[in-house]
Amino acid sequence: MFSNYKEARAFINENEISFVDLKYMDIPGRMHHVTLPADYFSEDTLKNGVGFDGSSASLFKTVECGDMCIKPDLSTGFMDPFQSDPENNVLTLSFICDVIEADTKKPYALDPRGIARKAEAYLKKILKAESIWLPELEFYLFSDVESFNPTTEGDEPFRFKSIEKYLLKQRAYEAAPPEDNTTKIRNLCCKYLKDYIGMDIKYHHHEVGSRGQCEIELNYAPLLRAADSIILAKYFVRNIADQSGLLASFIPKPIYNEAGSGLHFHTRILSGKNNLFLKKGKLGDFSYSCLSKEALGFISGLLSHADSLMAFTNPSTNSFKRLVPGFEAPVKKFFSTGNRSAVLRLPKYALGTEKCSVEFRASDATSNPYLALSALLLSGIDGISKKMDPSKLGFGPFDKNVFELPDEERDKIGSLPATLFQSLKELQEDYQFLLPAFSKEFIDLWINLKKKEHREVMERVHPYEIYLYHNF
């Protein structure tokens, strides 16, 4: 929105802005914010940042050295409708921030947004190119969620209350009103994202889940901006749902035996205006789906590192409840054209054109998008650098529904991890490809955090366990 402080200050004065809100993400990917009266927003804010307690924001610092600062990225500025009250002349301008050290003012090494910047810089260094990403954001809208308090005794099961009554399971995809009664909410979300942020939306629709599952598909943006757009889209969706008396849930598998919610990523790598994934040659030349050697290397890198990648793209215990057969969620490591059971899908509508892309279908919105996109890009670069060939590595292509293959044939295709713990174990061994942007310190911190989450979930009694075993 702005390129310098002078532009930002002029906007604040001309529009009589009351507050400047500074948003930042913690390491797991949750949003935090601090709000300044507009008069206190100054050039010093951009130079030295605003202090916060890093020991209270997940994993940034320990208590004995908790001081941190956030520094606004002026290019991310937008009018925040959820912290404004025009009737009372209260207007709020928001920025996404980078985390910096309190003393040196240097970028903080564990800041996820900083890791994304490093990943982008590494691609420019290796290939003199940039990656662009299109996120497909899936979520459910519920009228209410009754959940237990996991710190008390006598825990009760959770219960999601649906806002839809007439849709049949597995038949809700792109349903029309009145069966789809989430259309107005999605319209409002997309209008707000366009009007307040200028976010480019490709389309939205009802998803397969019959109890209010939605999808908003954003449009292509460079990696850092794509991650910003996911964070802001979730922020807008959740606030608009809340204002409508609803709850937006991005959990991957909120309801047993219903479709899960993913966060698919389409990507391609551009050198200038040229798509490096598209094979160009003489008339009659052929490669699978017109893929270049760079595209095949990128695919190989993602599939070769998929087990450890998923510690960042699917970083919750619930993530793996979505990755089961029967719900168009991938469980096998292979690539294909137009095949929604593949981890990596090549959309048919773009084959052989400058718009050809690769879609990673395993990821979900419990991921921190700065980390997930960075890890995906680095794994792809590794595959390109090593000139990997996916067919020689046993990754296909398989242009068939693998769930319908004979067991013997299907078992020859490698499987994705079945649990978060399994993926974390893989990350402990397979992390070198991440080091151009991730530090070993960060990877170890992430593994310890997620192992703790896994352990805490496994130690708790599940209601279904009581149902199965109470009368033994």
C-alpha positions as a Markdown table, in Angstrom:
| # | Residue | x | y | z |
|---|---|---|---|---|
| 1 | Met | 0.0 | 0.0 | 0.0 |
| 2 | Phe | 2.8 | 2.4 | 0.9 |
| 3 | Ser | 6.5 | 2.6 | -0.1 |
| 4 | Asn | 7.7 | 5.0 | 2.6 |
| 5 | Tyr | 6.7 | 6.7 | 5.8 |
| 6 | Lys | 5.8 | 9.9 | 4.2 |
| 7 | Glu | 3.1 | 8.2 | 2.1 |
| 8 | Ala | 1.7 | 6.4 | 5.1 |
| 9 | Arg | 1.6 | 9.5 | 7.3 |
| 10 | Ala | -0.1 | 11.5 | 4.5 |
| 11 | Phe | -2.8 | 8.8 | 4.3 |
| 12 | Ile | -3.2 | 8.7 | 8.1 |
| 13 | Asn | -3.7 | 12.5 | 8.2 |
| 14 | Glu | -5.9 | 12.8 | 5.1 |
| 15 | Asn | -8.2 | 10.0 | 6.3 |
| 16 | Glu | -8.2 | 11.0 | 9.9 |
| 17 | Ile | -7.0 | 7.5 | 11.0 |
| 18 | Ser | -7.5 | 6.9 | 14.7 |
| 19 | Phe | -5.3 | 3.8 | 15.3 |
| 20 | Val | -2.5 | 1.9 | 13.6 |
| 21 | Asp | -2.7 | -1.9 | 14.3 |
| 22 | Leu | 0.4 | -4.0 | 14.0 |
| 23 | Lys | -0.1 | -7.7 | 13.3 |
| 24 | Tyr | 2.5 | -10.4 | 13.6 |
| 25 | Met | 2.6 | -14.2 | 13.5 |
| 26 | Asp | 4.0 | -16.5 | 16.1 |
| 27 | Ile | 6.0 | -19.6 | 15.1 |
| 28 | Pro | 3.0 | -22.0 | 15.0 |
| 29 | Gly | 1.2 | -19.4 | 12.8 |
| 30 | Arg | -1.3 | -17.7 | 15.0 |
| 31 | Met | -1.9 | -14.0 | 14.6 |
| 32 | His | -1.1 | -11.5 | 17.4 |
| 33 | His | -1.5 | -7.7 | 17.4 |
| 34 | Val | -0.8 | -4.5 | 19.2 |
| 35 | Thr | -2.6 | -1.2 | 18.5 |
| 36 | Leu | -1.1 | 2.3 | 18.5 |
| 37 | Pro | -2.9 | 5.6 | 18.6 |
| 38 | Ala | -2.2 | 7.1 | 15.1 |
| 39 | Asp | -0.2 | 10.0 | 16.6 |
| 40 | Tyr | 2.3 | 7.5 | 18.0 |
| 41 | Phe | 3.0 | 5.9 | 14.6 |
| 42 | Ser | 6.3 | 7.6 | 13.5 |
| 43 | Glu | 9.5 | 7.2 | 11.5 |
| 44 | Asp | 11.0 | 5.7 | 14.7 |
| 45 | Thr | 8.3 | 3.0 | 14.5 |
| 46 | Leu | 9.7 | 1.9 | 11.2 |
| 47 | Lys | 13.4 | 2.2 | 12.3 |
| 48 | Asn | 13.3 | 0.7 | 15.8 |
| 49 | Gly | 10.0 | -1.2 | 15.8 |
| 50 | Val | 7.5 | -1.6 | 18.7 |
| 51 | Gly | 8.4 | -3.8 | 21.7 |
| 52 | Phe | 6.6 | -6.9 | 22.8 |
| 53 | Asp | 7.0 | -9.7 | 25.2 |
| 54 | Gly | 8.5 | -12.5 | 23.1 |
| 55 | Ser | 8.2 | -15.0 | 26.0 |
| 56 | Ser | 4.4 | -14.7 | 25.9 |
| 57 | Ala | 4.2 | -15.1 | 22.1 |
| 58 | Ser | 4.6 | -18.7 | 21.2 |
| 59 | Leu | 8.3 | -19.8 | 21.3 |
| 60 | Phe | 9.9 | -16.5 | 20.3 |
| 61 | Lys | 11.9 | -16.1 | 23.5 |
| 62 | Thr | 12.3 | -17.3 | 27.1 |
| 63 | Val | 11.3 | -15.2 | 30.1 |
| 64 | Glu | 14.8 | -14.2 | 31.0 |
| 65 | Cys | 15.4 | -12.6 | 27.6 |
| 66 | Gly | 11.9 | -12.0 | 26.3 |
| 67 | Asp | 12.2 | -8.5 | 24.8 |
| 68 | Met | 11.5 | -8.4 | 21.1 |
| 69 | Cys | 10.3 | -5.8 | 18.5 |
| 70 | Ile | 7.9 | -5.8 | 15.5 |
| 71 | Lys | 8.6 | -3.7 | 12.5 |
| 72 | Pro | 5.7 | -2.9 | 10.1 |
| 73 | Asp | 6.0 | -3.8 | 6.4 |
| 74 | Leu | 4.4 | -0.7 | 4.8 |
| 75 | Ser | 3.6 | -2.5 | 1.6 |
| 76 | Thr | 1.0 | -4.6 | 3.5 |
| 77 | Gly | -1.1 | -1.7 | 4.8 |
| 78 | Phe | -4.9 | -2.0 | 4.7 |
| 79 | Met | -7.9 | -0.4 | 6.3 |
| 80 | Asp | -9.1 | -2.9 | 9.0 |
| 81 | Pro | -12.9 | -3.1 | 9.0 |
| 82 | Phe | -13.0 | -5.2 | 12.1 |
| 83 | Gln | -11.2 | -2.7 | 14.3 |
| 84 | Ser | -13.0 | 0.3 | 12.9 |
| 85 | Asp | -16.2 | 2.0 | 13.9 |
| 86 | Pro | -17.0 | 4.7 | 11.3 |
| 87 | Glu | -20.2 | 5.8 | 13.1 |
| 88 | Asn | -18.0 | 6.9 | 16.0 |
| 89 | Asn | -15.2 | 8.2 | 13.7 |
| 90 | Val | -12.8 | 5.4 | 14.7 |
| 91 | Leu | -10.8 | 4.2 | 11.7 |
| 92 | Thr | -7.9 | 1.7 | 12.0 |
| 93 | Leu | -5.0 | 1.1 | 9.5 |
| 94 | Ser | -3.3 | -2.3 | 9.8 |
| 95 | Phe | 0.1 | -3.6 | 8.8 |
| 96 | Ile | 1.7 | -7.0 | 8.9 |
| 97 | Cys | 5.0 | -6.9 | 10.7 |
| 98 | Asp | 8.4 | -8.6 | 10.7 |
| 99 | Val | 9.9 | -9.6 | 14.0 |
| 100 | Ile | 13.3 | -8.1 | 14.9 |
| 101 | Glu | 15.8 | -8.2 | 17.8 |
| 102 | Ala | 15.1 | -5.6 | 20.4 |
| 103 | Asp | 18.8 | -4.5 | 20.8 |
| 104 | Thr | 20.4 | -4.9 | 17.4 |
| 105 | Lys | 17.2 | -4.3 | 15.3 |
| 106 | Lys | 18.3 | -7.1 | 13.0 |
| 107 | Pro | 15.8 | -9.6 | 11.6 |
| 108 | Tyr | 15.0 | -12.3 | 14.2 |
| 109 | Ala | 16.4 | -15.6 | 13.0 |
| 110 | Leu | 13.3 | -17.6 | 14.0 |
| 111 | Asp | 10.7 | -15.2 | 12.5 |
| 112 | Pro | 8.6 | -17.3 | 10.0 |
| 113 | Arg | 8.2 | -14.3 | 7.7 |
| 114 | Gly | 12.0 | -13.9 | 7.6 |
| 115 | Ile | 12.3 | -17.6 | 6.7 |
| 116 | Ala | 10.0 | -17.0 | 3.7 |
| 117 | Arg | 12.2 | -14.0 | 2.6 |
| 118 | Lys | 15.3 | -16.3 | 2.7 |
| 119 | Ala | 13.6 | -19.0 | 0.7 |
| 120 | Glu | 12.6 | -16.5 | -2.0 |
| 121 | Ala | 16.2 | -15.1 | -2.1 |
| 122 | Tyr | 17.6 | -18.6 | -2.4 |
| 123 | Leu | 15.5 | -19.3 | -5.5 |
| 124 | Lys | 16.7 | -16.1 | -7.1 |
| 125 | Lys | 20.3 | -17.1 | -6.3 |
| 126 | Ile | 20.0 | -20.6 | -7.7 |
| 127 | Leu | 17.7 | -20.1 | -10.7 |
| 128 | Lys | 17.4 | -16.3 | -11.1 |
| 129 | Ala | 13.7 | -16.8 | -10.9 |
| 130 | Glu | 10.7 | -16.3 | -8.6 |
| 131 | Ser | 7.9 | -18.7 | -7.6 |
| 132 | Ile | 4.2 | -17.8 | -7.6 |
| 133 | Trp | 1.6 | -19.6 | -5.5 |
| 134 | Leu | -2.2 | -20.0 | -5.7 |
| 135 | Pro | -3.8 | -21.2 | -2.4 |
| 136 | Glu | -7.1 | -23.0 | -2.2 |
| 137 | Leu | -8.5 | -22.3 | 1.3 |
| 138 | Glu | -11.1 | -24.8 | 2.6 |
| 139 | Phe | -13.1 | -24.4 | 5.8 |
| 140 | Tyr | -16.4 | -25.1 | 7.5 |
| 141 | Leu | -19.0 | -22.6 | 8.7 |
| 142 | Phe | -20.8 | -23.8 | 11.9 |
| 143 | Ser | -23.6 | -22.1 | 13.9 |
| 144 | Asp | -21.9 | -23.2 | 17.1 |
| 145 | Val | -19.2 | -25.5 | 18.6 |
| 146 | Glu | -19.6 | -27.0 | 22.0 |
| 147 | Ser | -16.2 | -28.2 | 23.2 |
| 148 | Phe | -14.7 | -29.6 | 26.4 |
| 149 | Asn | -12.1 | -27.9 | 28.5 |
| 150 | Pro | -9.0 | -30.3 | 28.3 |
| 151 | Thr | -7.7 | -29.0 | 31.6 |
| 152 | Thr | -10.7 | -30.2 | 33.7 |
| 153 | Glu | -11.9 | -33.6 | 34.8 |
| 154 | Gly | -15.0 | -35.2 | 33.4 |
| 155 | Asp | -14.4 | -34.0 | 29.8 |
| 156 | Glu | -17.4 | -34.1 | 27.5 |
| 157 | Pro | -17.2 | -34.6 | 23.7 |
| 158 | Phe | -17.3 | -31.7 | 21.3 |
| 159 | Arg | -20.2 | -31.1 | 19.0 |
| 160 | Phe | -20.4 | -29.0 | 15.8 |
| 161 | Lys | -23.8 | -27.5 | 15.0 |
| 162 | Ser | -24.4 | -27.3 | 11.3 |
| 163 | Ile | -26.1 | -24.3 | 9.5 |
| 164 | Glu | -27.2 | -26.6 | 6.7 |
| 165 | Lys | -30.0 | -29.2 | 6.8 |
| 166 | Tyr | -30.7 | -30.5 | 3.3 |
| 167 | Leu | -27.4 | -31.4 | 1.7 |
| 168 | Leu | -26.5 | -35.1 | 1.4 |
| 169 | Lys | -23.0 | -36.3 | 2.4 |
| 170 | Gln | -20.6 | -36.4 | -0.5 |
| 171 | Arg | -23.1 | -34.5 | -2.7 |
| 172 | Ala | -22.6 | -31.0 | -1.6 |
| 173 | Tyr | -19.9 | -30.0 | -4.1 |
| 174 | Glu | -20.8 | -26.6 | -5.7 |
| 175 | Ala | -24.4 | -27.1 | -4.5 |
| 176 | Ala | -26.7 | -24.2 | -5.3 |
| 177 | Pro | -29.0 | -22.2 | -3.0 |
| 178 | Pro | -31.2 | -22.8 | -1.1 |
| 179 | Glu | -29.3 | -26.0 | -0.2 |
| 180 | Asp | -26.1 | -24.0 | -0.1 |
| 181 | Asn | -26.9 | -21.3 | 2.5 |
| 182 | Thr | -23.3 | -20.2 | 2.9 |
| 183 | Thr | -23.2 | -18.2 | -0.4 |
| 184 | Lys | -23.9 | -14.8 | 1.1 |
| 185 | Ile | -21.1 | -15.2 | 3.7 |
| 186 | Arg | -18.6 | -16.2 | 1.0 |
| 187 | Asn | -19.7 | -13.3 | -1.2 |
| 188 | Leu | -19.1 | -10.9 | 1.7 |
| 189 | Cys | -15.7 | -12.5 | 2.5 |
| 190 | Cys | -14.5 | -12.1 | -1.1 |
| 191 | Lys | -15.9 | -8.5 | -1.4 |
| 192 | Tyr | -14.2 | -7.4 | 1.8 |
| 193 | Leu | -10.9 | -9.0 | 0.7 |
| 194 | Lys | -11.1 | -7.2 | -2.6 |
| 195 | Asp | -12.3 | -3.9 | -1.2 |
| 196 | Tyr | -10.1 | -3.6 | 1.8 |
| 197 | Ile | -6.9 | -5.4 | 0.7 |
| 198 | Gly | -7.2 | -5.5 | -3.0 |
| 199 | Met | -6.8 | -9.3 | -2.8 |
| 200 | Asp | -7.4 | -11.0 | -6.1 |
| 201 | Ile | -9.9 | -13.8 | -5.7 |
| 202 | Lys | -10.3 | -16.5 | -8.4 |
| 203 | Tyr | -13.6 | -17.8 | -7.2 |
| 204 | His | -15.5 | -19.4 | -4.3 |
| 205 | His | -18.0 | -22.3 | -4.0 |
| 206 | His | -19.5 | -24.8 | -1.6 |
| 207 | Glu | -17.2 | -27.8 | -1.1 |
| 208 | Val | -18.0 | -31.5 | -0.7 |
| 209 | Gly | -18.7 | -31.4 | 3.0 |
| 210 | Ser | -22.5 | -31.3 | 3.6 |
| 211 | Arg | -22.4 | -29.4 | 6.8 |
| 212 | Gly | -21.3 | -26.0 | 5.6 |
| 213 | Gln | -17.9 | -26.6 | 3.9 |
| 214 | Cys | -16.7 | -23.8 | 1.8 |
| 215 | Glu | -13.7 | -23.0 | -0.5 |
| 216 | Ile | -12.3 | -19.6 | -1.4 |
| 217 | Glu | -9.6 | -19.9 | -4.1 |
| 218 | Leu | -7.2 | -16.9 | -4.1 |
| 219 | Asn | -5.0 | -16.0 | -7.1 |
| 220 | Tyr | -1.3 | -16.3 | -7.9 |
| 221 | Ala | 1.2 | -14.2 | -5.9 |
| 222 | Pro | 4.9 | -14.4 | -5.0 |
| 223 | Leu | 5.7 | -16.6 | -2.1 |
| 224 | Leu | 5.8 | -14.0 | 0.7 |
| 225 | Arg | 2.6 | -12.3 | -0.5 |
| 226 | Ala | 0.8 | -15.6 | -1.0 |
| 227 | Ala | 1.6 | -16.4 | 2.7 |
| 228 | Asp | 0.4 | -13.0 | 3.7 |
| 229 | Ser | -2.8 | -13.5 | 1.7 |
| 230 | Ile | -3.6 | -16.7 | 3.5 |
| 231 | Ile | -3.1 | -15.2 | 6.9 |
| 232 | Leu | -5.3 | -12.2 | 6.0 |
| 233 | Ala | -8.0 | -14.4 | 4.3 |
| 234 | Lys | -8.3 | -16.5 | 7.4 |
| 235 | Tyr | -8.5 | -13.3 | 9.5 |
| 236 | Phe | -11.3 | -11.9 | 7.3 |
| 237 | Val | -13.3 | -15.1 | 7.1 |
| 238 | Arg | -13.2 | -15.7 | 10.8 |
| 239 | Asn | -14.2 | -12.1 | 11.7 |
| 240 | Ile | -17.0 | -12.0 | 9.1 |
| 241 | Ala | -18.3 | -15.3 | 10.3 |
| 242 | Asp | -18.2 | -14.1 | 13.9 |
| 243 | Gln | -20.1 | -10.9 | 13.0 |
| 244 | Ser | -22.8 | -13.2 | 11.4 |
| 245 | Gly | -23.1 | -15.3 | 14.5 |
| 246 | Leu | -21.2 | -18.2 | 13.0 |
| 247 | Leu | -17.8 | -19.8 | 13.5 |
| 248 | Ala | -15.3 | -20.5 | 10.7 |
| 249 | Ser | -13.2 | -23.6 | 11.4 |
| 250 | Phe | -10.1 | -24.4 | 9.4 |
| 251 | Ile | -9.3 | -27.6 | 11.3 |
| 252 | Pro | -8.5 | -30.3 | 8.7 |
| 253 | Lys | -11.0 | -33.0 | 9.9 |
| 254 | Pro | -13.7 | -31.5 | 12.2 |
| 255 | Ile | -16.3 | -34.2 | 11.6 |
| 256 | Tyr | -15.8 | -37.9 | 11.3 |
| 257 | Asn | -16.8 | -39.4 | 8.0 |
| 258 | Glu | -17.2 | -36.0 | 6.3 |
| 259 | Ala | -14.9 | -34.3 | 3.8 |
| 260 | Gly | -11.8 | -32.8 | 5.4 |
| 261 | Ser | -10.5 | -29.3 | 4.7 |
| 262 | Gly | -7.2 | -28.8 | 2.9 |
| 263 | Leu | -5.1 | -25.9 | 1.9 |
| 264 | His | -3.9 | -26.9 | -1.6 |
| 265 | Phe | -1.1 | -24.9 | -3.3 |
| 266 | His | -0.7 | -24.5 | -7.0 |
| 267 | Thr | 2.8 | -23.2 | -8.1 |
| 268 | Arg | 5.0 | -22.4 | -11.0 |
| 269 | Ile | 8.4 | -20.9 | -11.3 |
| 270 | Leu | 8.9 | -17.9 | -13.6 |
| 271 | Ser | 12.1 | -16.6 | -15.2 |
| 272 | Gly | 10.9 | -13.2 | -16.4 |
| 273 | Lys | 7.6 | -14.0 | -18.2 |
| 274 | Asn | 8.7 | -17.6 | -19.0 |
| 275 | Asn | 7.2 | -20.5 | -17.1 |
| 276 | Leu | 10.1 | -22.8 | -16.3 |
| 277 | Phe | 7.7 | -25.7 | -15.9 |
| 278 | Leu | 6.7 | -25.7 | -19.5 |
| 279 | Lys | 8.8 | -27.7 | -22.0 |
| 280 | Lys | 9.4 | -25.9 | -25.2 |
| 281 | Gly | 10.8 | -27.5 | -28.2 |
| 282 | Lys | 10.4 | -28.4 | -31.8 |
| 283 | Leu | 7.0 | -29.5 | -33.1 |
| 284 | Gly | 6.5 | -33.1 | -32.3 |
| 285 | Asp | 8.7 | -33.1 | -29.2 |
| 286 | Phe | 6.9 | -34.9 | -26.3 |
| 287 | Ser | 7.2 | -35.1 | -22.6 |
| 288 | Tyr | 4.6 | -36.1 | -20.0 |
| 289 | Ser | 2.1 | -33.3 | -19.9 |
| 290 | Cys | 4.6 | -31.0 | -21.6 |
| 291 | Leu | 6.7 | -30.8 | -18.4 |
| 292 | Ser | 10.2 | -29.4 | -18.5 |
| 293 | Lys | 13.2 | -31.0 | -16.7 |
| 294 | Glu | 12.8 | -28.3 | -14.1 |
| 295 | Ala | 9.2 | -29.3 | -13.5 |
| 296 | Leu | 10.1 | -33.0 | -13.2 |
| 297 | Gly | 12.9 | -32.1 | -10.8 |
| 298 | Phe | 10.6 | -29.9 | -8.7 |
| 299 | Ile | 8.0 | -32.7 | -8.6 |
| 300 | Ser | 10.7 | -35.2 | -7.6 |
| 301 | Gly | 12.0 | -32.9 | -4.8 |
| 302 | Leu | 8.5 | -32.6 | -3.3 |
| 303 | Leu | 7.8 | -36.3 | -3.4 |
| 304 | Ser | 11.3 | -37.3 | -2.2 |
| 305 | His | 11.0 | -35.1 | 0.8 |
| 306 | Ala | 7.2 | -35.5 | 1.3 |
| 307 | Asp | 7.5 | -37.4 | 4.6 |
| 308 | Ser | 9.6 | -34.6 | 6.3 |
| 309 | Leu | 7.8 | -31.8 | 4.5 |
| 310 | Met | 4.5 | -32.8 | 6.1 |
| 311 | Ala | 5.9 | -31.8 | 9.5 |
| 312 | Phe | 5.4 | -28.2 | 8.1 |
| 313 | Thr | 2.5 | -28.6 | 5.7 |
| 314 | Asn | 0.4 | -30.8 | 8.0 |
| 315 | Pro | 1.7 | -29.9 | 11.5 |
| 316 | Ser | -1.3 | -31.1 | 13.6 |
| 317 | Thr | -2.4 | -34.4 | 15.0 |
| 318 | Asn | -5.7 | -33.7 | 13.3 |
| 319 | Ser | -4.0 | -33.3 | 9.9 |
| 320 | Phe | -3.6 | -37.0 | 9.4 |
| 321 | Lys | -7.2 | -37.8 | 10.1 |
| 322 | Arg | -8.0 | -36.0 | 6.9 |
| 323 | Leu | -5.5 | -38.0 | 4.8 |
| 324 | Val | -7.6 | -41.2 | 4.5 |
| 325 | Pro | -9.0 | -43.0 | 1.5 |
| 326 | Gly | -12.5 | -42.1 | 0.2 |
| 327 | Phe | -12.4 | -38.3 | 0.6 |
| 328 | Glu | -10.2 | -37.1 | -2.4 |
| 329 | Ala | -7.3 | -36.7 | 0.1 |
| 330 | Pro | -3.9 | -38.1 | -0.9 |
| 331 | Val | -2.4 | -41.0 | 0.9 |
| 332 | Lys | 0.2 | -42.2 | -1.7 |
| 333 | Lys | 3.3 | -40.5 | -3.0 |
| 334 | Phe | 2.9 | -40.0 | -6.8 |
| 335 | Phe | 2.1 | -37.4 | -9.4 |
| 336 | Ser | -0.5 | -37.4 | -12.1 |
| 337 | Thr | -2.5 | -35.3 | -14.5 |
| 338 | Gly | -6.0 | -34.3 | -13.2 |
| 339 | Asn | -6.0 | -37.1 | -10.6 |
| 340 | Arg | -7.3 | -35.9 | -7.3 |
| 341 | Ser | -6.0 | -38.9 | -5.4 |
| 342 | Ala | -2.4 | -37.8 | -6.2 |
| 343 | Val | -0.2 | -35.8 | -3.8 |
| 344 | Leu | 0.9 | -33.8 | -6.8 |
| 345 | Arg | -1.7 | -33.0 | -9.5 |
| 346 | Leu | -1.1 | -31.3 | -12.8 |
| 347 | Pro | -4.3 | -29.4 | -13.7 |
| 348 | Lys | -5.5 | -30.5 | -17.1 |
| 349 | Tyr | -6.9 | -27.1 | -18.1 |
| 350 | Ala | -3.4 | -25.5 | -18.1 |
| 351 | Leu | -1.4 | -28.3 | -19.8 |
| 352 | Gly | 1.0 | -27.2 | -22.5 |
| 353 | Thr | 0.5 | -23.5 | -21.8 |
| 354 | Glu | 2.4 | -20.8 | -19.9 |
| 355 | Lys | -0.1 | -21.4 | -17.1 |
| 356 | Cys | 0.9 | -25.0 | -16.4 |
| 357 | Ser | 1.4 | -25.6 | -12.8 |
| 358 | Val | 1.9 | -28.2 | -10.0 |
| 359 | Glu | -0.7 | -28.6 | -7.3 |
| 360 | Phe | 0.4 | -29.9 | -3.8 |
| 361 | Arg | -2.8 | -31.4 | -2.3 |
| 362 | Ala | -1.7 | -32.8 | 1.0 |
| 363 | Ser | -1.3 | -29.6 | 3.0 |
| 364 | Asp | -3.9 | -28.0 | 5.3 |
| 365 | Ala | -4.6 | -24.7 | 7.1 |
| 366 | Thr | -3.1 | -25.7 | 10.5 |
| 367 | Ser | 0.2 | -25.0 | 8.8 |
| 368 | Asn | 2.1 | -21.7 | 9.2 |
| 369 | Pro | 2.0 | -20.6 | 5.5 |
| 370 | Tyr | 5.3 | -18.9 | 5.7 |
| 371 | Leu | 7.0 | -22.1 | 6.7 |
| 372 | Ala | 4.9 | -24.5 | 4.6 |
| 373 | Leu | 5.5 | -22.5 | 1.3 |
| 374 | Ser | 9.2 | -22.1 | 2.1 |
| 375 | Ala | 9.6 | -25.8 | 2.8 |
| 376 | Leu | 7.8 | -26.7 | -0.4 |
| 377 | Leu | 9.9 | -24.4 | -2.5 |
| 378 | Leu | 13.2 | -25.6 | -1.0 |
| 379 | Ser | 12.3 | -29.2 | -1.6 |
| 380 | Gly | 11.5 | -28.4 | -5.2 |
| 381 | Ile | 14.8 | -26.5 | -5.7 |
| 382 | Asp | 16.6 | -29.5 | -4.2 |
| 383 | Gly | 15.0 | -31.8 | -6.8 |
| 384 | Ile | 15.9 | -29.4 | -9.7 |
| 385 | Ser | 19.5 | -29.0 | -8.5 |
| 386 | Lys | 20.0 | -32.7 | -8.3 |
| 387 | Lys | 18.2 | -33.3 | -11.6 |
| 388 | Met | 15.9 | -35.9 | -10.1 |
| 389 | Asp | 13.5 | -37.9 | -12.3 |
| 390 | Pro | 10.2 | -38.8 | -10.7 |
| 391 | Ser | 9.6 | -41.9 | -12.9 |
| 392 | Lys | 13.0 | -43.4 | -12.0 |
| 393 | Leu | 12.2 | -42.8 | -8.3 |
| 394 | Gly | 8.9 | -44.7 | -8.6 |
| 395 | Phe | 6.6 | -41.7 | -8.3 |
| 396 | Gly | 4.7 | -42.3 | -11.5 |
| 397 | Pro | 2.9 | -40.8 | -13.2 |
| 398 | Phe | -0.1 | -42.9 | -12.3 |
| 399 | Asp | -3.2 | -41.7 | -14.2 |
| 400 | Lys | -5.6 | -43.9 | -12.4 |
| 401 | Asn | -7.5 | -44.0 | -9.1 |
| 402 | Val | -4.9 | -45.7 | -6.9 |
| 403 | Phe | -7.7 | -46.7 | -4.4 |
| 404 | Glu | -9.1 | -49.1 | -7.1 |
| 405 | Leu | -5.7 | -50.8 | -7.9 |
| 406 | Pro | -5.1 | -54.4 | -6.7 |
| 407 | Asp | -3.5 | -54.4 | -3.3 |
| 408 | Glu | -0.2 | -55.8 | -4.6 |
| 409 | Glu | 0.1 | -53.0 | -7.2 |
| 410 | Arg | -1.0 | -50.3 | -4.8 |
| 411 | Asp | 1.4 | -51.4 | -2.2 |
| 412 | Lys | 4.3 | -50.7 | -4.5 |
| 413 | Ile | 3.6 | -47.0 | -4.3 |
| 414 | Gly | 5.0 | -45.2 | -1.3 |
| 415 | Ser | 2.6 | -44.0 | 1.4 |
| 416 | Leu | 2.5 | -40.7 | 3.1 |
| 417 | Pro | 3.1 | -40.6 | 6.9 |
| 418 | Ala | 0.1 | -41.8 | 8.9 |
| 419 | Thr | 0.8 | -39.6 | 11.9 |
| 420 | Leu | 2.4 | -36.3 | 12.9 |
| 421 | Phe | 4.9 | -38.2 | 15.0 |
| 422 | Gln | 6.0 | -40.3 | 12.0 |
| 423 | Ser | 6.6 | -37.1 | 10.0 |
| 424 | Leu | 8.5 | -35.5 | 12.8 |
| 425 | Lys | 10.8 | -38.5 | 12.9 |
| 426 | Glu | 11.4 | -38.2 | 9.2 |
| 427 | Leu | 12.2 | -34.5 | 9.6 |
| 428 | Gln | 14.9 | -35.3 | 12.2 |
| 429 | Glu | 16.8 | -37.2 | 9.5 |
| 430 | Asp | 15.8 | -35.4 | 6.4 |
| 431 | Tyr | 16.3 | -31.6 | 6.9 |
| 432 | Gln | 19.4 | -30.6 | 5.0 |
| 433 | Phe | 17.4 | -29.4 | 2.0 |
| 434 | Leu | 15.8 | -26.8 | 4.3 |
| 435 | Leu | 19.0 | -25.2 | 5.5 |
| 436 | Pro | 19.2 | -22.4 | 2.9 |
| 437 | Ala | 16.3 | -20.7 | 4.8 |
| 438 | Phe | 15.7 | -22.7 | 8.0 |
| 439 | Ser | 18.3 | -23.0 | 10.7 |
| 440 | Lys | 18.9 | -26.2 | 12.5 |
| 441 | Glu | 17.9 | -24.4 | 15.7 |
| 442 | Phe | 14.5 | -23.6 | 14.2 |
| 443 | Ile | 14.0 | -27.2 | 13.0 |
| 444 | Asp | 14.8 | -28.6 | 16.4 |
| 445 | Leu | 12.5 | -26.1 | 18.1 |
| 446 | Trp | 9.7 | -27.1 | 15.7 |
| 447 | Ile | 10.2 | -30.8 | 16.3 |
| 448 | Asn | 10.1 | -30.4 | 20.0 |
| 449 | Leu | 7.0 | -28.2 | 19.9 |
| 450 | Lys | 5.1 | -30.6 | 17.7 |
| 451 | Lys | 6.2 | -33.7 | 19.6 |
| 452 | Lys | 4.9 | -32.1 | 22.8 |
| 453 | Glu | 1.5 | -31.5 | 21.0 |
| 454 | His | 1.4 | -35.1 | 19.8 |
| 455 | Arg | 2.2 | -36.4 | 23.3 |
| 456 | Glu | -0.4 | -34.2 | 24.9 |
| 457 | Val | -3.1 | -35.4 | 22.5 |
| 458 | Met | -2.1 | -39.1 | 22.9 |
| 459 | Glu | -2.2 | -38.9 | 26.7 |
| 460 | Arg | -5.8 | -37.7 | 26.8 |
| 461 | Val | -8.8 | -40.0 | 26.9 |
| 462 | His | -10.9 | -39.9 | 23.7 |
| 463 | Pro | -14.7 | -40.3 | 24.0 |
| 464 | Tyr | -14.7 | -43.1 | 21.5 |
| 465 | Glu | -12.2 | -45.0 | 23.6 |
| 466 | Ile | -14.8 | -45.0 | 26.4 |
| 467 | Tyr | -17.5 | -46.2 | 24.0 |
| 468 | Leu | -15.3 | -49.1 | 22.7 |
| 469 | Tyr | -13.7 | -50.3 | 25.9 |
| 470 | His | -15.6 | -49.2 | 29.0 |
| 471 | Asn | -17.4 | -52.6 | 29.4 |
| 472 | Phe | -14.3 | -54.9 | 29.0 |
